[in-house]
Amino acid sequence: MTNSAPEGMLKMGGRQAGWREAAKGPARAELIDVLFRRHYTPLLRLGVVMLGSREAAEDAVQDAFVALHRHRSTLRDPEAAEAYLRSAVLNRCRSWVRRQVTQRAPRPLLLVHEHEPSPEDTTVAREEVGSVVAVMRSLARRQREVLACRYVLELSVAETAQLLQISEGSVKAHTHRGLQTLQHRIEVTR
């Protein structure tokens, strides 16, 4: 993209007047393109941790971006597009899990790689991360969601509480319990 205006509008959390202007004009698609380039990989990681399936995670992220594009003109607060995307992906993951539970379908576990490692590294990493993801999938839903937000998306306690619509104390409690459970279950499997 040769025009750097959308990139500049997203700086400082997108809290500049240019955001509202661009959200109404032809630069809308460019802003969504910038959001996609910046947030696709972290949102995909969130989806993989929540679902254990790269394909399902890709579908959830794609659906969230399509919904943002479709409803961009009705979005009350264009500065909240990033939070909207995280919430949309999380809600789509929850829906997918509910559908899988009712269908009793097996969910394969895969990793998200940003670069191509050697075949040996891939095998070792897949086994290690696959076991961690399997343990994560065995956690209570809320603990899994909180840990995914805190450590996959690297959100603060306040941001996690806002995204999941729970108190900050609940975020801390679920984080603590989830990490304790993970540590115990990982030690048991070694």
Buried (B, 14 or more C-beta within 10 A) or exposed (E): EEEEBBBEBBEEEBEBEBBBEBBEEEBBEBBBBBBBEEBBEBBBBBBBBBBBBBEBBBBBBBBBBEBBBEEBEEEEEBBEBBBBBBBBBBEBBBEBBEEBEEEEEEEEBBBBEEEEEEEEEEEEBBEEBBBBBEBBBEBEEBBBBBBBBBBBBEBEBEBBBBBBEBEBEBBBBBBEBBBEBBEEBEEEEE
